[in-house]
Structure formats: structure tokens, C-alpha cells
Amino acid sequence: MNTHSLKLLLILLTITFPSTQCDDDLVDQICKKTPFYDLCISTLKSNSNGKDVKGLASVMADTMLSNATDTLSYIRAEINRTPDPKIERALAYCAELYIPVVKYNLPQAIDALSKGQFEFAADGISDAAKEADSCEKMISWSQELAALSDRNKLIHSLSDVAVAIVKILLKD
């Protein structure tokens, strides 16, 4: 992920969710156990309502859902904008991948987290990353779709962080 994309993410995260105080030590301890420490810290410190590990996992899943929803909206807008049939087909394929992520996978994962069904939650979160990866494979040939590529990579990275946090819950 390039620096520009990360800066854009941080701005979007700050705007999307209201900032609240969370135990900085807990956030730091948890984020050290994830594959993307900086992404974890910036996400949880800018919008954390979580007072415990379960709450932090929920914040990550909510952030993923917000980003996936924004990505689907972006894809739909690009479908309407592009005159290129090949790009339109690739975007339509990506939209078909993101629709179940936004409507089912992530909402069900968020619900499972709230009910303590952590394995189910981890599976739903991981599925979102797999769909983003499938979209990425479909569009990797096009420089015109670099912004969507950045979004796919962000969803994957957020998923990696969220799953790492859920795995902490599975160990408890």
C-alpha cells in the first residue's frame, strides 16, 4: 500500500467514526500482536469505542464494513463512468464479489463477535479479504483501476488485523 493511500485511509477513518478515549496500553498491546501495527493503531485510536479486546475486534470489523461499503459505492460509480467495456466487466465482477461482503459476510461477522462466536466471526472477516483478493486478481492488469487496487489491499490488511485480534479472543 502506498503512502498516499495510507494517508487517505487515516483521513477517512478519522472522519467516519467519532473519536473516543480507549485504554492506550490495551490498544498498543493488541496492535503489537497484529501484522500491521501502524494500521491497527491508527484505526483503533481514531475510532475506538472498545474498552476490551472484544470491543477492539468489533471496531476493526465495523471499520472493514465501512471501507467495504465505500469500495462497493466506488465500484458502482466507476462502472457508470467508464466507457471501456473490458474495465466495465472487471468492475462488475468486483461488484458481485463485494455485494455479499457488505450485505452478509461482515454484518454476520459483526453479529457473531457480539455473541462470542469468534471462529464464525474470523471466518466472515477472512472471507471479505478473499473476495477483495479475487477482485484484485481481476483488475491487476489495469493502471486505470489503481485506486480500486489500493482499496482491495486496504480491505485485506484490515482483515489481517481484525482476524489477529479475534484470534486473541479465541485463545482466552
PyMOL commands that place a pseudoatom at each C-alpha (Angstrom):
pseudoatom trace, name=CA, resn=MET, resi=1, chain=A, elem=C, hetatm=0, pos=[0.000, 0.000, 0.000]
pseudoatom trace, name=CA, resn=ASN, resi=2, chain=A, elem=C, hetatm=0, pos=[1.460, 3.343, -0.944]
pseudoatom trace, name=CA, resn=THR, resi=3, chain=A, elem=C, hetatm=0, pos=[1.856, 6.282, 1.429]
pseudoatom trace, name=CA, resn=HIS, resi=4, chain=A, elem=C, hetatm=0, pos=[-0.841, 8.322, -0.309]
pseudoatom trace, name=CA, resn=SER, resi=5, chain=A, elem=C, hetatm=0, pos=[-3.372, 5.530, 0.231]
pseudoatom trace, name=CA, resn=LEU, resi=6, chain=A, elem=C, hetatm=0, pos=[-2.492, 5.197, 3.901]
pseudoatom trace, name=CA, resn=LYS, resi=7, chain=A, elem=C, hetatm=0, pos=[-2.887, 8.959, 4.425]
pseudoatom trace, name=CA, resn=LEU, resi=8, chain=A, elem=C, hetatm=0, pos=[-6.265, 8.832, 2.674]
pseudoatom trace, name=CA, resn=LEU, resi=9, chain=A, elem=C, hetatm=0, pos=[-7.296, 5.937, 4.902]
pseudoatom trace, name=CA, resn=LEU, resi=10, chain=A, elem=C, hetatm=0, pos=[-6.322, 7.799, 8.054]
pseudoatom trace, name=CA, resn=ILE, resi=11, chain=A, elem=C, hetatm=0, pos=[-8.344, 10.839, 6.993]
pseudoatom trace, name=CA, resn=LEU, resi=12, chain=A, elem=C, hetatm=0, pos=[-11.356, 8.670, 6.113]
pseudoatom trace, name=CA, resn=LEU, resi=13, chain=A, elem=C, hetatm=0, pos=[-11.133, 6.788, 9.396]
pseudoatom trace, name=CA, resn=THR, resi=14, chain=A, elem=C, hetatm=0, pos=[-10.954, 9.986, 11.404]
pseudoatom trace, name=CA, resn=ILE, resi=15, chain=A, elem=C, hetatm=0, pos=[-13.979, 11.442, 9.618]
pseudoatom trace, name=CA, resn=THR, resi=16, chain=A, elem=C, hetatm=0, pos=[-16.020, 8.218, 9.554]
pseudoatom trace, name=CA, resn=PHE, resi=17, chain=A, elem=C, hetatm=0, pos=[-16.011, 7.473, 13.262]
pseudoatom trace, name=CA, resn=PRO, resi=18, chain=A, elem=C, hetatm=0, pos=[-16.104, 9.829, 16.226]
pseudoatom trace, name=CA, resn=SER, resi=19, chain=A, elem=C, hetatm=0, pos=[-13.014, 9.775, 18.358]
pseudoatom trace, name=CA, resn=THR, resi=20, chain=A, elem=C, hetatm=0, pos=[-13.349, 8.402, 21.870]
pseudoatom trace, name=CA, resn=GLN, resi=21, chain=A, elem=C, hetatm=0, pos=[-10.848, 7.570, 24.547]
pseudoatom trace, name=CA, resn=CYS, resi=22, chain=A, elem=C, hetatm=0, pos=[-9.718, 3.965, 24.837]
pseudoatom trace, name=CA, resn=ASP, resi=23, chain=A, elem=C, hetatm=0, pos=[-7.059, 2.480, 27.020]
pseudoatom trace, name=CA, resn=ASP, resi=24, chain=A, elem=C, hetatm=0, pos=[-3.907, 3.284, 25.040]
pseudoatom trace, name=CA, resn=ASP, resi=25, chain=A, elem=C, hetatm=0, pos=[-1.959, 0.489, 26.716]
pseudoatom trace, name=CA, resn=LEU, resi=26, chain=A, elem=C, hetatm=0, pos=[-4.536, -2.111, 25.681]
pseudoatom trace, name=CA, resn=VAL, resi=27, chain=A, elem=C, hetatm=0, pos=[-4.579, -0.821, 22.107]
pseudoatom trace, name=CA, resn=ASP, resi=28, chain=A, elem=C, hetatm=0, pos=[-0.775, -0.879, 21.971]
pseudoatom trace, name=CA, resn=GLN, resi=29, chain=A, elem=C, hetatm=0, pos=[-0.580, -4.406, 23.422]
pseudoatom trace, name=CA, resn=ILE, resi=30, chain=A, elem=C, hetatm=0, pos=[-3.181, -5.732, 20.993]
pseudoatom trace, name=CA, resn=CYS, resi=31, chain=A, elem=C, hetatm=0, pos=[-1.755, -3.971, 17.935]
pseudoatom trace, name=CA, resn=LYS, resi=32, chain=A, elem=C, hetatm=0, pos=[1.693, -5.416, 18.619]
pseudoatom trace, name=CA, resn=LYS, resi=33, chain=A, elem=C, hetatm=0, pos=[0.124, -8.837, 18.038]
pseudoatom trace, name=CA, resn=THR, resi=34, chain=A, elem=C, hetatm=0, pos=[-1.176, -7.928, 14.575]
pseudoatom trace, name=CA, resn=PRO, resi=35, chain=A, elem=C, hetatm=0, pos=[0.624, -7.952, 11.214]
pseudoatom trace, name=CA, resn=PHE, resi=36, chain=A, elem=C, hetatm=0, pos=[0.079, -4.217, 10.568]
pseudoatom trace, name=CA, resn=TYR, resi=37, chain=A, elem=C, hetatm=0, pos=[0.828, -2.356, 13.777]
pseudoatom trace, name=CA, resn=ASP, resi=38, chain=A, elem=C, hetatm=0, pos=[0.542, 1.178, 12.328]
pseudoatom trace, name=CA, resn=LEU, resi=39, chain=A, elem=C, hetatm=0, pos=[-2.769, 0.452, 10.605]
pseudoatom trace, name=CA, resn=CYS, resi=40, chain=A, elem=C, hetatm=0, pos=[-4.100, -1.126, 13.792]
pseudoatom trace, name=CA, resn=ILE, resi=41, chain=A, elem=C, hetatm=0, pos=[-3.026, 1.812, 15.967]
pseudoatom trace, name=CA, resn=SER, resi=42, chain=A, elem=C, hetatm=0, pos=[-4.396, 4.454, 13.604]
pseudoatom trace, name=CA, resn=THR, resi=43, chain=A, elem=C, hetatm=0, pos=[-7.715, 2.637, 13.254]
pseudoatom trace, name=CA, resn=LEU, resi=44, chain=A, elem=C, hetatm=0, pos=[-8.279, 1.870, 16.918]
pseudoatom trace, name=CA, resn=LYS, resi=45, chain=A, elem=C, hetatm=0, pos=[-7.042, 5.160, 18.336]
pseudoatom trace, name=CA, resn=SER, resi=46, chain=A, elem=C, hetatm=0, pos=[-9.091, 7.238, 15.927]
pseudoatom trace, name=CA, resn=ASN, resi=47, chain=A, elem=C, hetatm=0, pos=[-12.396, 5.432, 16.408]
pseudoatom trace, name=CA, resn=SER, resi=48, chain=A, elem=C, hetatm=0, pos=[-12.237, 3.069, 19.300]
pseudoatom trace, name=CA, resn=ASN, resi=49, chain=A, elem=C, hetatm=0, pos=[-15.303, 2.516, 21.387]
pseudoatom trace, name=CA, resn=GLY, resi=50, chain=A, elem=C, hetatm=0, pos=[-13.716, -0.707, 22.539]
pseudoatom trace, name=CA, resn=LYS, resi=51, chain=A, elem=C, hetatm=0, pos=[-12.850, -0.991, 26.193]
pseudoatom trace, name=CA, resn=ASP, resi=52, chain=A, elem=C, hetatm=0, pos=[-11.693, -4.594, 25.877]
pseudoatom trace, name=CA, resn=VAL, resi=53, chain=A, elem=C, hetatm=0, pos=[-10.312, -6.975, 23.243]
pseudoatom trace, name=CA, resn=LYS, resi=54, chain=A, elem=C, hetatm=0, pos=[-13.797, -7.924, 22.027]
pseudoatom trace, name=CA, resn=GLY, resi=55, chain=A, elem=C, hetatm=0, pos=[-14.653, -4.230, 21.605]
pseudoatom trace, name=CA, resn=LEU, resi=56, chain=A, elem=C, hetatm=0, pos=[-11.448, -3.613, 19.664]
pseudoatom trace, name=CA, resn=ALA, resi=57, chain=A, elem=C, hetatm=0, pos=[-12.228, -6.551, 17.369]
pseudoatom trace, name=CA, resn=SER, resi=58, chain=A, elem=C, hetatm=0, pos=[-15.682, -5.070, 16.805]
pseudoatom trace, name=CA, resn=VAL, resi=59, chain=A, elem=C, hetatm=0, pos=[-14.183, -1.693, 15.919]
pseudoatom trace, name=CA, resn=MET, resi=60, chain=A, elem=C, hetatm=0, pos=[-11.945, -3.350, 13.318]
pseudoatom trace, name=CA, resn=ALA, resi=61, chain=A, elem=C, hetatm=0, pos=[-14.875, -5.298, 11.843]
pseudoatom trace, name=CA, resn=ASP, resi=62, chain=A, elem=C, hetatm=0, pos=[-17.007, -2.133, 11.737]
pseudoatom trace, name=CA, resn=THR, resi=63, chain=A, elem=C, hetatm=0, pos=[-14.153, -0.306, 10.016]
pseudoatom trace, name=CA, resn=MET, resi=64, chain=A, elem=C, hetatm=0, pos=[-13.901, -3.107, 7.469]
pseudoatom trace, name=CA, resn=LEU, resi=65, chain=A, elem=C, hetatm=0, pos=[-17.632, -2.911, 6.780]
pseudoatom trace, name=CA, resn=SER, resi=66, chain=A, elem=C, hetatm=0, pos=[-17.429, 0.853, 6.332]
pseudoatom trace, name=CA, resn=ASN, resi=67, chain=A, elem=C, hetatm=0, pos=[-14.499, 0.521, 3.932]
pseudoatom trace, name=CA, resn=ALA, resi=68, chain=A, elem=C, hetatm=0, pos=[-16.091, -2.348, 2.001]
pseudoatom trace, name=CA, resn=THR, resi=69, chain=A, elem=C, hetatm=0, pos=[-19.320, -0.345, 1.658]
pseudoatom trace, name=CA, resn=ASP, resi=70, chain=A, elem=C, hetatm=0, pos=[-17.359, 2.668, 0.406]
pseudoatom trace, name=CA, resn=THR, resi=71, chain=A, elem=C, hetatm=0, pos=[-15.470, 0.422, -2.011]
pseudoatom trace, name=CA, resn=LEU, resi=72, chain=A, elem=C, hetatm=0, pos=[-18.691, -1.020, -3.411]
pseudoatom trace, name=CA, resn=SER, resi=73, chain=A, elem=C, hetatm=0, pos=[-20.045, 2.501, -3.922]
pseudoatom trace, name=CA, resn=TYR, resi=74, chain=A, elem=C, hetatm=0, pos=[-16.783, 3.453, -5.631]
pseudoatom trace, name=CA, resn=ILE, resi=75, chain=A, elem=C, hetatm=0, pos=[-17.000, 0.410, -7.926]
pseudoatom trace, name=CA, resn=ARG, resi=76, chain=A, elem=C, hetatm=0, pos=[-20.580, 1.247, -8.885]
pseudoatom trace, name=CA, resn=ALA, resi=77, chain=A, elem=C, hetatm=0, pos=[-19.623, 4.836, -9.674]
pseudoatom trace, name=CA, resn=GLU, resi=78, chain=A, elem=C, hetatm=0, pos=[-16.700, 3.664, -11.813]
pseudoatom trace, name=CA, resn=ILE, resi=79, chain=A, elem=C, hetatm=0, pos=[-18.969, 1.253, -13.719]
pseudoatom trace, name=CA, resn=ASN, resi=80, chain=A, elem=C, hetatm=0, pos=[-21.165, 4.212, -14.657]
pseudoatom trace, name=CA, resn=ARG, resi=81, chain=A, elem=C, hetatm=0, pos=[-18.178, 6.381, -15.547]
pseudoatom trace, name=CA, resn=THR, resi=82, chain=A, elem=C, hetatm=0, pos=[-16.030, 4.115, -17.708]
pseudoatom trace, name=CA, resn=PRO, resi=83, chain=A, elem=C, hetatm=0, pos=[-16.510, 3.907, -21.462]
pseudoatom trace, name=CA, resn=ASP, resi=84, chain=A, elem=C, hetatm=0, pos=[-14.228, 0.835, -21.671]
pseudoatom trace, name=CA, resn=PRO, resi=85, chain=A, elem=C, hetatm=0, pos=[-16.203, -2.455, -21.842]
pseudoatom trace, name=CA, resn=LYS, resi=86, chain=A, elem=C, hetatm=0, pos=[-13.262, -4.505, -20.543]
pseudoatom trace, name=CA, resn=ILE, resi=87, chain=A, elem=C, hetatm=0, pos=[-12.906, -2.291, -17.473]
pseudoatom trace, name=CA, resn=GLU, resi=88, chain=A, elem=C, hetatm=0, pos=[-16.671, -2.304, -17.007]
pseudoatom trace, name=CA, resn=ARG, resi=89, chain=A, elem=C, hetatm=0, pos=[-16.708, -6.137, -16.967]
pseudoatom trace, name=CA, resn=ALA, resi=90, chain=A, elem=C, hetatm=0, pos=[-13.882, -6.244, -14.427]
pseudoatom trace, name=CA, resn=LEU, resi=91, chain=A, elem=C, hetatm=0, pos=[-15.672, -3.720, -12.226]
pseudoatom trace, name=CA, resn=ALA, resi=92, chain=A, elem=C, hetatm=0, pos=[-18.966, -5.614, -12.496]
pseudoatom trace, name=CA, resn=TYR, resi=93, chain=A, elem=C, hetatm=0, pos=[-17.152, -8.764, -11.382]
pseudoatom trace, name=CA, resn=CYS, resi=94, chain=A, elem=C, hetatm=0, pos=[-15.723, -6.888, -8.396]
pseudoatom trace, name=CA, resn=ALA, resi=95, chain=A, elem=C, hetatm=0, pos=[-19.148, -5.509, -7.506]
pseudoatom trace, name=CA, resn=GLU, resi=96, chain=A, elem=C, hetatm=0, pos=[-20.533, -9.045, -7.477]
pseudoatom trace, name=CA, resn=LEU, resi=97, chain=A, elem=C, hetatm=0, pos=[-17.774, -10.000, -5.042]
pseudoatom trace, name=CA, resn=TYR, resi=98, chain=A, elem=C, hetatm=0, pos=[-18.305, -7.026, -2.733]
pseudoatom trace, name=CA, resn=ILE, resi=99, chain=A, elem=C, hetatm=0, pos=[-22.119, -7.226, -2.544]
pseudoatom trace, name=CA, resn=PRO, resi=100, chain=A, elem=C, hetatm=0, pos=[-22.212, -10.338, -0.293]
pseudoatom trace, name=CA, resn=VAL, resi=101, chain=A, elem=C, hetatm=0, pos=[-19.318, -8.965, 1.766]
pseudoatom trace, name=CA, resn=VAL, resi=102, chain=A, elem=C, hetatm=0, pos=[-21.296, -5.797, 2.539]
pseudoatom trace, name=CA, resn=LYS, resi=103, chain=A, elem=C, hetatm=0, pos=[-24.728, -7.412, 2.873]
pseudoatom trace, name=CA, resn=TYR, resi=104, chain=A, elem=C, hetatm=0, pos=[-23.868, -10.703, 4.583]
pseudoatom trace, name=CA, resn=ASN, resi=105, chain=A, elem=C, hetatm=0, pos=[-20.286, -11.634, 5.429]
pseudoatom trace, name=CA, resn=LEU, resi=106, chain=A, elem=C, hetatm=0, pos=[-19.259, -8.646, 7.502]
pseudoatom trace, name=CA, resn=PRO, resi=107, chain=A, elem=C, hetatm=0, pos=[-22.635, -7.938, 9.152]
pseudoatom trace, name=CA, resn=GLN, resi=108, chain=A, elem=C, hetatm=0, pos=[-22.808, -11.603, 10.186]
pseudoatom trace, name=CA, resn=ALA, resi=109, chain=A, elem=C, hetatm=0, pos=[-19.218, -11.482, 11.439]
pseudoatom trace, name=CA, resn=ILE, resi=110, chain=A, elem=C, hetatm=0, pos=[-20.024, -8.375, 13.500]
pseudoatom trace, name=CA, resn=ASP, resi=111, chain=A, elem=C, hetatm=0, pos=[-23.090, -10.110, 14.925]
pseudoatom trace, name=CA, resn=ALA, resi=112, chain=A, elem=C, hetatm=0, pos=[-21.048, -13.223, 15.706]
pseudoatom trace, name=CA, resn=LEU, resi=113, chain=A, elem=C, hetatm=0, pos=[-18.487, -11.102, 17.568]
pseudoatom trace, name=CA, resn=SER, resi=114, chain=A, elem=C, hetatm=0, pos=[-21.228, -9.619, 19.729]
pseudoatom trace, name=CA, resn=LYS, resi=115, chain=A, elem=C, hetatm=0, pos=[-22.454, -13.133, 20.559]
pseudoatom trace, name=CA, resn=GLY, resi=116, chain=A, elem=C, hetatm=0, pos=[-19.000, -14.515, 21.343]
pseudoatom trace, name=CA, resn=GLN, resi=117, chain=A, elem=C, hetatm=0, pos=[-18.918, -16.743, 18.256]
pseudoatom trace, name=CA, resn=PHE, resi=118, chain=A, elem=C, hetatm=0, pos=[-15.338, -15.856, 17.469]
pseudoatom trace, name=CA, resn=GLU, resi=119, chain=A, elem=C, hetatm=0, pos=[-14.473, -18.611, 14.980]
pseudoatom trace, name=CA, resn=PHE, resi=120, chain=A, elem=C, hetatm=0, pos=[-17.510, -17.726, 12.861]
pseudoatom trace, name=CA, resn=ALA, resi=121, chain=A, elem=C, hetatm=0, pos=[-16.551, -14.053, 13.077]
pseudoatom trace, name=CA, resn=ALA, resi=122, chain=A, elem=C, hetatm=0, pos=[-12.987, -14.790, 11.967]
pseudoatom trace, name=CA, resn=ASP, resi=123, chain=A, elem=C, hetatm=0, pos=[-14.280, -16.819, 9.011]
pseudoatom trace, name=CA, resn=GLY, resi=124, chain=A, elem=C, hetatm=0, pos=[-16.560, -13.998, 7.858]
pseudoatom trace, name=CA, resn=ILE, resi=125, chain=A, elem=C, hetatm=0, pos=[-13.795, -11.437, 8.165]
pseudoatom trace, name=CA, resn=SER, resi=126, chain=A, elem=C, hetatm=0, pos=[-11.376, -13.696, 6.270]
pseudoatom trace, name=CA, resn=ASP, resi=127, chain=A, elem=C, hetatm=0, pos=[-13.955, -14.222, 3.530]
pseudoatom trace, name=CA, resn=ALA, resi=128, chain=A, elem=C, hetatm=0, pos=[-14.064, -10.466, 2.968]
pseudoatom trace, name=CA, resn=ALA, resi=129, chain=A, elem=C, hetatm=0, pos=[-10.307, -10.458, 2.357]
pseudoatom trace, name=CA, resn=LYS, resi=130, chain=A, elem=C, hetatm=0, pos=[-10.606, -13.385, -0.062]
pseudoatom trace, name=CA, resn=GLU, resi=131, chain=A, elem=C, hetatm=0, pos=[-13.226, -11.528, -2.085]
pseudoatom trace, name=CA, resn=ALA, resi=132, chain=A, elem=C, hetatm=0, pos=[-11.058, -8.409, -2.182]
pseudoatom trace, name=CA, resn=ASP, resi=133, chain=A, elem=C, hetatm=0, pos=[-8.159, -10.598, -3.362]
pseudoatom trace, name=CA, resn=SER, resi=134, chain=A, elem=C, hetatm=0, pos=[-10.336, -12.098, -6.115]
pseudoatom trace, name=CA, resn=CYS, resi=135, chain=A, elem=C, hetatm=0, pos=[-11.278, -8.614, -7.265]
pseudoatom trace, name=CA, resn=GLU, resi=136, chain=A, elem=C, hetatm=0, pos=[-7.613, -7.645, -7.205]
pseudoatom trace, name=CA, resn=LYS, resi=137, chain=A, elem=C, hetatm=0, pos=[-6.703, -10.544, -9.496]
pseudoatom trace, name=CA, resn=MET, resi=138, chain=A, elem=C, hetatm=0, pos=[-9.380, -9.431, -11.948]
pseudoatom trace, name=CA, resn=ILE, resi=139, chain=A, elem=C, hetatm=0, pos=[-8.173, -5.807, -12.150]
pseudoatom trace, name=CA, resn=SER, resi=140, chain=A, elem=C, hetatm=0, pos=[-4.411, -6.098, -11.717]
pseudoatom trace, name=CA, resn=TRP, resi=141, chain=A, elem=C, hetatm=0, pos=[-3.803, -5.555, -15.439]
pseudoatom trace, name=CA, resn=SER, resi=142, chain=A, elem=C, hetatm=0, pos=[-5.275, -2.050, -15.442]
pseudoatom trace, name=CA, resn=GLN, resi=143, chain=A, elem=C, hetatm=0, pos=[-3.457, 1.094, -14.313]
pseudoatom trace, name=CA, resn=GLU, resi=144, chain=A, elem=C, hetatm=0, pos=[-6.802, 2.907, -14.530]
pseudoatom trace, name=CA, resn=LEU, resi=145, chain=A, elem=C, hetatm=0, pos=[-8.014, 0.816, -11.605]
pseudoatom trace, name=CA, resn=ALA, resi=146, chain=A, elem=C, hetatm=0, pos=[-5.099, 1.570, -9.275]
pseudoatom trace, name=CA, resn=ALA, resi=147, chain=A, elem=C, hetatm=0, pos=[-7.389, 3.318, -6.777]
pseudoatom trace, name=CA, resn=LEU, resi=148, chain=A, elem=C, hetatm=0, pos=[-9.557, 0.197, -6.553]
pseudoatom trace, name=CA, resn=SER, resi=149, chain=A, elem=C, hetatm=0, pos=[-6.418, -1.875, -6.142]
pseudoatom trace, name=CA, resn=ASP, resi=150, chain=A, elem=C, hetatm=0, pos=[-5.441, 0.279, -3.146]
pseudoatom trace, name=CA, resn=ARG, resi=151, chain=A, elem=C, hetatm=0, pos=[-8.911, -0.233, -1.673]
pseudoatom trace, name=CA, resn=ASN, resi=152, chain=A, elem=C, hetatm=0, pos=[-8.663, -4.016, -2.132]
pseudoatom trace, name=CA, resn=LYS, resi=153, chain=A, elem=C, hetatm=0, pos=[-5.294, -4.073, -0.413]
pseudoatom trace, name=CA, resn=LEU, resi=154, chain=A, elem=C, hetatm=0, pos=[-6.647, -1.992, 2.444]
pseudoatom trace, name=CA, resn=ILE, resi=155, chain=A, elem=C, hetatm=0, pos=[-9.575, -4.387, 2.957]
pseudoatom trace, name=CA, resn=HIS, resi=156, chain=A, elem=C, hetatm=0, pos=[-7.112, -7.265, 3.009]
pseudoatom trace, name=CA, resn=SER, resi=157, chain=A, elem=C, hetatm=0, pos=[-4.847, -5.521, 5.535]
pseudoatom trace, name=CA, resn=LEU, resi=158, chain=A, elem=C, hetatm=0, pos=[-7.782, -4.548, 7.771]
pseudoatom trace, name=CA, resn=SER, resi=159, chain=A, elem=C, hetatm=0, pos=[-8.922, -8.159, 7.629]
pseudoatom trace, name=CA, resn=ASP, resi=160, chain=A, elem=C, hetatm=0, pos=[-5.498, -9.412, 8.675]
pseudoatom trace, name=CA, resn=VAL, resi=161, chain=A, elem=C, hetatm=0, pos=[-5.551, -7.065, 11.670]
pseudoatom trace, name=CA, resn=ALA, resi=162, chain=A, elem=C, hetatm=0, pos=[-9.137, -7.953, 12.615]
pseudoatom trace, name=CA, resn=VAL, resi=163, chain=A, elem=C, hetatm=0, pos=[-8.507, -11.699, 12.380]
pseudoatom trace, name=CA, resn=ALA, resi=164, chain=A, elem=C, hetatm=0, pos=[-5.372, -11.359, 14.505]
pseudoatom trace, name=CA, resn=ILE, resi=165, chain=A, elem=C, hetatm=0, pos=[-7.423, -9.615, 17.197]
pseudoatom trace, name=CA, resn=VAL, resi=166, chain=A, elem=C, hetatm=0, pos=[-10.193, -12.237, 17.003]
pseudoatom trace, name=CA, resn=LYS, resi=167, chain=A, elem=C, hetatm=0, pos=[-7.561, -14.971, 17.384]
pseudoatom trace, name=CA, resn=ILE, resi=168, chain=A, elem=C, hetatm=0, pos=[-6.535, -13.336, 20.664]
pseudoatom trace, name=CA, resn=LEU, resi=169, chain=A, elem=C, hetatm=0, pos=[-10.151, -13.802, 21.777]
pseudoatom trace, name=CA, resn=LEU, resi=170, chain=A, elem=C, hetatm=0, pos=[-10.051, -17.461, 20.716]
pseudoatom trace, name=CA, resn=LYS, resi=171, chain=A, elem=C, hetatm=0, pos=[-7.043, -18.045, 22.990]
pseudoatom trace, name=CA, resn=ASP, resi=172, chain=A, elem=C, hetatm=0, pos=[-8.808, -16.579, 26.032]
for i in range(1, 172): cmd.bond("trace and resi %d" % i, "trace and resi %d" % (i + 1))
show_as sticks, trace
zoom trace
